[in-house]
Amino acid sequence: MLEVREHLAEDGIEVGWWCSPSLSVGPQPLNEQKHPFQKIIGIDGAASRTANCPLDKKYIELLSGYVQTVVKRGRPPFVFFEDDYEISNHDVVKFGCFCPLHLKRFSEQIGLGKPLSREELEAIFRRGDELSADYRKTWARLMKDSLVELADEVRAAVDEVAPQTRMALCQPGTCDFDGDITEAVARAFAGSTRPLVRLFGSDYNSDAANNFPGLSFHFLHSKQTLSNDLELIHESDPYPHSRFFFSAAKLRSLITLAMFYGFDGSQTYVTQYTDGPLEEEGYFTMVGQSRAFFSGLRRSVADFHMAGPRILYRPFAHAYRPIVGNRAPNVVAPAWASVLGRFGIPYSIKSEAGPVMVCGEDILDLSKDELMELFKGGVFLDGLAAFYLCKNGYGDLIGAEVTNPEGTFSDSIGYERLTELTPWREHTEGERMYYTNLAVTVHQDSLVFRIGDLNESAQVLSEFVDEFDQAVAPSTVLFTNRLGGRVAINAYNLHLNSSASIYNYKRKEQFRGIIEWLADKKLPVYADKDPNVFVSAQEHQESGDKMVAVFNMSLDPMPQLTLMIDALWKKKYAYCLDDDGEWISLDIKWTLESNKFKAEISRSCSTLHPLVLRFTDQQI
């Protein structure tokens, strides 16, 4: 490492160390009965073949010594700890660590006289009651504390030889399930240096385009919720680093979105893990050609803030999800991210201006005070979130009783239709929507809930009907509650439904109109008709400038981009960021339609070739 660093120093290249793996470092004896360290134990009692428990003092000493030795000899300016620096994702272990060390500490934390056994704790965790949720949250925090303590020890060892060395966390996908570890672990590794995190948000072995909004949700969440002093870079990893599986276009789009969100940089993996690491030339070419574009974008977004409705995401909501087998019930992107993203509606994490989109168990992690604040504003619930609210006694505030129907309920549904109360029908024909499509024709009772006992003032926008065209139950309703808040309910469990019953033109217009009704104002911007156009938007509070990033996730190229823009977002000048990172003037045909402007932009938009637009009253 030192030799390579010295060789490349004259070219201005810094060479650091990627410590991979981290919790699996050390001797791995052939005889699995003679491990030198305590292995991580799963909820089902299975022991990891390689991953060591971070509470094992012998392992702490070994890892700290190894890292200290490498830093002392190689003098890397920075060290990244691989994303196996986690508890709940190691070979056979997907929910851990239930070793004697952790069981003892957990029992002490909750004030028990003797340690609970793994079997006793597993039984409590699987019950799904209030005690189970409380215990699981405490358990998750214990997992985080374990990782923080190990990071503290490693940092202390490195400080003895090179306190200026930056040590960083590669954020694992189980970061929230393991106790929302990101900031605490990053600070422990950082010591007196600036904390540095590589945020996850890539896609392995897949060149799918329309999963883009869900794929990128968590790194937006991290960017908007972590402290501002953390340096954040994106995991730009197209594994297996071959365009047979991951296009350079998709990699470019992910980096573009990260820069648009205000990331400090990207950790880009452009070489294969083979003896021909430079065999794949496409990523090198893309990065070289896009450098000016990325740099110009990163400079331009300073002091901008995200716009659009807020998607609720609670890192500890997993405590309310049932455990299936030995797996962690880990959901890192609420279903609303995919729905809004594919419908061309921008979203945020911390926005206070728009309604709040809630699905599933995230609603259960809110306190009573937080719920009452939610009900005073605008809130859009999926069927599962509404079901939980009614189960906990809040049916009067959402205007209906939502129940888990009997098995025959779904069998009676033929299709879904709009009612005459639905005013939002742009670019649509007729009234019918699919109830499902042929790909998911089984177990529909797990995807849809029954909405009944409506408040007399509730409005039914769409309904399920049977084969005789008779209404079976409402599917989408609106309600204004006694607190003055506006509530919308859609009967589907969005997390378990990605069928044509959700993704269709009528639903796109219905949801867009509902969101504007909930907020009592127009969306700042959204994609007009085209499907699978991901739109992200932000604004500058002082200058009033607006920026919009558009990603065509369809395989069909768009010869012209059409956006609907709120009148308050229309400015004198419009620009587009070119490949050289410069803002060039853009000709737009503006048409006023119902206090919105249709912006017809004569720029083609091919698959995952991002367009970044800027609207301003000042010439650039």
N, C-alpha and C positions, 0 to 999 in steps of 0.2 A: 504494500500500500504506500509506504513512504517513497519507494523508488518511483512508482507511477506518479505520485503527487509531484515529486521534484522534476520529473521528466516533462510534465504538462504545465508546470507553473509559468514558464515563459510565454505560453499561449493564453494565459489568463484564465485557465480552467482549474476550478477547485474540484478535488476528488474526496468524497466522503465515503462512509461505510454504511451499507444496508445490512443490519444484523438480522439475518434470516436463516433459520427460525430463531425465536427467542426463548419461549418456554420449553422448547424441546432440545436445547443445547445440553451437551454433556454425554457421559457414557450411556450406551444403550446395550445392556447385557443380553446375550442370546437367551439365557434362562429367565423367563418373565417372572419367576418367583423370587428373584434376587435383585430387585431394583435398588439402586443406592439411594433413591429419593422417593418421597411420597408422590405417587402419581395422582393426577386429577381423576376423581371418581364421579361418574354420572348419576343421575337421579335413580336409575335402575340398578345401580351397583357395579356397572361395567367400568373397568379401569382403562384409562388411556394407555396406549402402547408407548407413547413418546412424551406426552406433555406432563410437566412436573408442577406440583402445587406451589404457588407463590408464597405460601406460609412456611414451607419447609426451610428451616434455618440452614441446613447443609446445602440446599440448592441455592438459597440466597447468597451464601458465601461463594459458591462455585461460580455462579453467573456474574456476580460483582467482580470477582477476580479475573474472569475471562475478559470482560469488557474493559476493565482497567488495563490489562496487559496489551490489548489491541490498541487502545487509545495512546498508551505510553509509547509504544513502538512505532505505530503508523501515523500518529498525530493527525487524524482526520479532523477537519474543521466542524464537521457535523456527523451525527450518527442517527439513522432511522431504525426504529425497532419495528420489525415486520408485524403485520396485522394478526399474527397468531398470538400477539400479546393480549390475550382474552381468556376467559374461562370456559365458555359454553360452545366451543366449536373445535373439537379436537378428535379426529378419527372417529372412534365409537362413542365419544362423549358429546352430547348436544345440549346438555343441561347439567351444569356442575358448578362447584366441586363439593361433593358430599363426603369428603374424607374425614377421618377422626379429628384432624386439626380444625377444620371448619365447623363441624358439628359441635365441638366443645366451645368454640368462640361464640357461635350463634346462641347456644343455650345460655351462656353467660350474659350476652347482650339483652336477652329477653327476660332474664332474671329467674331461670330455672335452676333448681338445686343440682340436677344431674343432666348430662347431655342427652338430648333426644337421639334416638337411633335414626339411621337413614330411612329405614322402613316406616317409622312413626312420622317422620317429616314428610316423606313422600305421600303418605296417606292424607295428611293435612293439606298439602299442596294440591292434591287432586280433588279435594272436596268442592272447591269453588265458592266457598262462603266468605263472609267478611273477615273471619280470622285467617283464612287461607290467603286472602289478598294482602292483609297486613303483614303476615309472616313472609310472603314472597317479596314484598317491597323491602323489608328488613334484610332478607337474604341477599337481594340484589345489591343493596348498599354494602353488605359484607364482602361480596365479590369485588366491588370497586375498591374498598379499603385495602383488600389483599394486594391488588395490583398497584395501588398507590404506594404501599409500604415497600414493596419490592423495588419500585422505581426510585424511591427515596434512597434505598441502600445502594443501588447501582450508581445513582448520582453522587452519593457521598464518596464512593470508591474512585470515581473519575475525578472528582474535585481534588483529590490528593495529588493527581499528576497533571491535570489540564482543566482547571475550572472554567476556562473560556470555551471549551468544546460544547457545541450545542447538541443536545440529544432530543430527538423528536419521536412522536407517536404516529405510526401508520394506523389511523382509526379503523378498528375492526367493525364488521357488519353487526356484531352482537354488542356494540358499545352501550346501547341503551338497556338491553336485556341484562347485561352485567352491571347495572347500576348507574347508567349515564356517566361513563368513566372519562369521557374525552378531555374535558378541561382539567380535572383534578390530576389525571395521569400525566397530561402534557406539562403541567406546572411542576410536578414532581421530577420529571425527567429534565426539565429546563434548568432547575436550580436558579442561579443568578443571571442566566441568559434569557433572551426573549423566547417564550414558548412557541413551538412550531408543531403544526399538525398537518399531515396529509389526510384529507377527508376522502372517505370512500365515495364512489359514485361512477362505477364503470360496469361493463357487461362482458362476461367471459364467454367465449365460444358462440357468440351470437352477433349477427349483423341486423337484427330486427330494428326497425325504425320507429314504430308506433309505441314502443315502450319507453320512449324518451322522457316523458313527464314524470312517470313513477320512478324511473331510474335515477333521475337527478333531484328528486324531492329532498332527500335527507341532507344532501350537501347544501341546499338552500336553507333548510332548517338550522343546520350547524352554523352557517354564516350569519344568520340573523339572531341566533341565541347565544353564541359564545362571546366572551369578552372581546372588546375591540383591540386589546393589546396582543392577542394571539396572531401569529403569522399563519395564514391558511393557504395551502396549495391543494390542487386537485389530483386525484388518482387517475391519471390519463393512461390507463393500462388496457391495451387491446389484446389481451391474452387469447390465444397462444402466440401472439405477435406475428400473425400471418393474415394477409387479406383474404385468404380462403374463408376465414371465420369472422373477420372484423375489418370493415373498410376504413380507409384513411379518411373518408368523408365523415363517418360516424365519430371517429376520434377527433377530427377538427371541430365538429359540432359540439361535442362535450367540452372541449377546451374553450370554445367560444362562449358557451353558456356560463362556464366557471368565471371567465374574465368579465362577462356581463354582470354577474352577481357581485363582482368586486374582489375576487380572489387575488392573492398576492402572486400566484404563479401556478405552475403545473409540474408534477413529477411524471414525465412522459417516458414510457417504456417502448423503445423503437427497435430493440434487438431481440433475436430469438435466443432461447436457452439451448443452443446447440453448438457444435463445433464450427458452424458457419453463421456466426451471429449477425453478419451484415448481408445475409442472403435476401432478406426482405427490404427492398429499397424504397417502397412506397411511403412509409412513414417518415423517413428522412427527407424525402422530397417535399411532402406536405408541410412538415414543420419548418423546413427552410423557406419555403414559399410563403408561409403564413406568419412568419415572425413579426413582420411590420404590422400586419393586421391585428395580431394578438396584443402587441405593445400599444398600438393606437387605441384599441378598445379599452385596455386596462387603464390608460391615462384618462380616458373620457368619462368613466363612470364615477369618478370621485365625488362624494357627497350626494349621490343620487339615492333614492329610497324606493323600494318596491311598491307597486300599486296593484290593486285588485282585491277580491274577497280573500278573507283569511281562512286557511285550512287549519283546523285544530289538530295538533299532534302532541300527545303526551308520552314522554319517554317511559313512564312507569305503567302505562295502560296494559302492558303485557301481563301484569299481576292478576288481571280479571279474565284473561283468555284461558280456556281449558287447555290442559296439557294432553297432548296426544302421543302415546308411547313414551319415548325418552327424549323427545324433541322440544327445543325451546319454542314457545309460541311467539316468535319474533316477527313483528310487522314494522318495517322501517319507512313505509310510505302509505298513508291513508288512501283509500280508493278514490277519494275526491281528486287527488293529484292527476290520476289518469283520466278521469272523467272531464275535468275542466281543461286539462292539457289537450286532449283530443278534440274537444269542442271549440278550441281557439279562444278560451277565456283565461286571461292572466290571473295568477294567484300569488298570494304572499303568505308569510308566517306570522308577522306581527302587525299587519295593517289594522288600524282602528277605524278606518273609514267605511269599510264594506261589511257585509254580513259574514257570519262564521259558518263554515261548512263542517259538519260533524258526522262521523260514521263510526259504528261499532262501539268497542269498549272504551274508546277515548272519552266518551261522555261520563263513564263511571269514575274516572280519576279526578273529576271536578268536585270541589267542596260545595256545600249548600250555598254559600255566599257567591261562589263563582257561577253556579247555575243560575241564581237569581239575576246576576248581572247579565248573563247570556240571554235570559228570557226578556230582558228590557230592550234588547236590540233586535237585530235580525238574525235568525238561525235557520239553517237548512239541514234537516236530519234525514239520514237513511233509515230504512225500516228497523234495523237492529238497534241503532241508537234510540229511536223512538220507543221501541219495545222495552229497553232498559229503563227509560224515563217513566213509562207507565207502570212498570213493575215496582218502581221506587216511589210511586205516589204523585207524579208530576203530570198526570194526564190532563188535568184541568188547564194547565199552562200551555199545552200544545194542541188543545182543541179536539182530542180524539183518544180513544183507547186502542192501543196497538197490541195485538196478541200474536202468539206463535200458533198458526192454524193447525187443525187436524189434517191428516194426510190427504183426505179427499178434497180439500179446498183447492189445491193446485190442479188436481185432475179435472176440476169443473171449469177451469179457465180456458177459453178458446183463444182470445187475443186481448189486446188493450186498445182503448179508443179515447180520443180527446172528447171532452164535453164542449158544449156551446160556451162555457165560461172561459175557455182558453183563448186569449186574444193574440197570442204570439205564434204566428203561422207562416212567417216569411220562408220562402223557398221550399214550401212543403205542399203536398197534394193529399186530399182525402183526410180521414180521421183515424185510420187503423195504424197500430204499431204491432210488431211481433210480440207475443208473450215470451217467446224464447226463439232459438233457432235449432236446427237439427243436431248441432254439436253438443248441446247440453239439455237433453230431453228427460233426464232422470233427476230424482231428488229435488224437484223444484220447491218442495216445502221448506228446504233449508235456505232458499234464496229470496223468498218473498214472505212478508208478514201481512196479517189481516188488519186493516184499518176499519174501526167501527165506532159506534156511539159518538158520532160527530156532534160537536157543539153546533147549535142552530145557525151560527154566523160563519161556520167554516165553509169554504168554497172547494168544490171538487173539480179539479182541472182535467183529470183523466181517470178512467175506471177500467176494471177487469170485467169482461163479459163472457158468457158461456156460448155454447154452439147455437143457441136459439136467440142470440143477440140481447139477452137479458143481463142486466147489471148484476155482478156477483159481489163486488166490493170496490171502494175507491182505491186508486193506485197513487194519486198525487193530490194533496190538499193544501190549502192556504188557510191561515187563521191569524187573527189579531187578538192577543190575550189581554187580560185585565190590567197588566202592567204597561200596556201600550206597545209591547214588542210584537214583532211579526215572525211567524213560524211557518215553515214549509216542511212537509213530510213526503218522502217518496217511499213506497212500500218495500222496495228491494233491499236486500243485504248487498250493498255495492261491492264489498270485498269479495263476495263469492259469485259475482255475475259479471262476465265480460262479453255477454252475448249481444245479439241484435236487439234485444228488448231494452238495452241501455243505449247502445251506440247506433243511433239512427237520426235522420234529419229532424223529425218532429221533436224528439227528445232534446236535441241540441237547442232548438228555438225555445222549447218549453223551459229548460233550465236557465237559459240566458235571460229570459223574461222574468222568471221567478227571482233570480239574483238581483235584478234591477228593482223589482217590487220590494224585496226585503230591505234593500239599501235606500229605497225611495230616491234613487238617482240613477243616471245612466252609467254603464260600465265605461271606464276610460277609453278602452279599445278592445275590439275582438275581431276574429276572422269572420268574414261575412257568410259565405255559403260553403266553401270548400271543406271537406272533412279532413281530420288528422293534420291540422295546421296548428302547431304549438306556438303560442304567443306569450311573451313575457314583457312586462312593462315597468318602467320606473320614472320618477320625476325628481327634479331638483327644487327643493323648497324655496330657495332664494331667487334664482333666475327664472323659475317657472318652466325651464326646458323639460321636454319629455323625450324619453328614449324607448324604443320598441325593438325587440329581437324576435324574428320570425323564423321558424323551422318547418319546412314542408316534410312531414313524416310519411307522406304517401309516396308510392312508387310512380305515381302519375305526376309529370312536371306541370307546373302552373305557368302558362304563358304570361299571366298577369296576376298580381297580388291585389286583392280587394279587402280593405279593412273598414270597419265601422268605428268612427272616432267621435267621442263626446265633443260637443261644441267648445267646452272649456279647454280641450286639449289641442284644438286647431291653432296653429301659429302661422306667422307670416312666411316663414321659410321652412323648407324640408330638405334634409340631407340623408345621404346613404354612405356608410363607411366602406371605402374600396379596399382592394387587396393590399394597397400600400399603406393602409392605416390613416388615410386622409378622408375628410368629409367632403363629398362632392354633391353639388346641387341636384335636386331630384324634381322632376316634373310630375305633378299629381293632378288628376282631374277630380275636383271636389264637387259633390252634389249634396245639397241639404235635404235630409229626410227625417222628419219628426224630431227636430232638435238634435239630430246627429248628422255627421258628415260622412258620406261614403267617399272613401279615398281609393281611387283606381290608380294603381301604381304600375306603370308600364315597364316592369322589370320581371323577367322570368325567374321562377323560384323552383329549382330542381330539388330532388330528394336530398335532404340534409345538407343543403348548401345555404347557410344562414344569411339572412338579410338583417342588418342592424340599421335602424332609422333614427333620425333625430329631428324633432320639431322645436323650433325656437323663434323668438321675435328678433333675434340679433343675427346678423350675417356672420358666418364663420369664414 
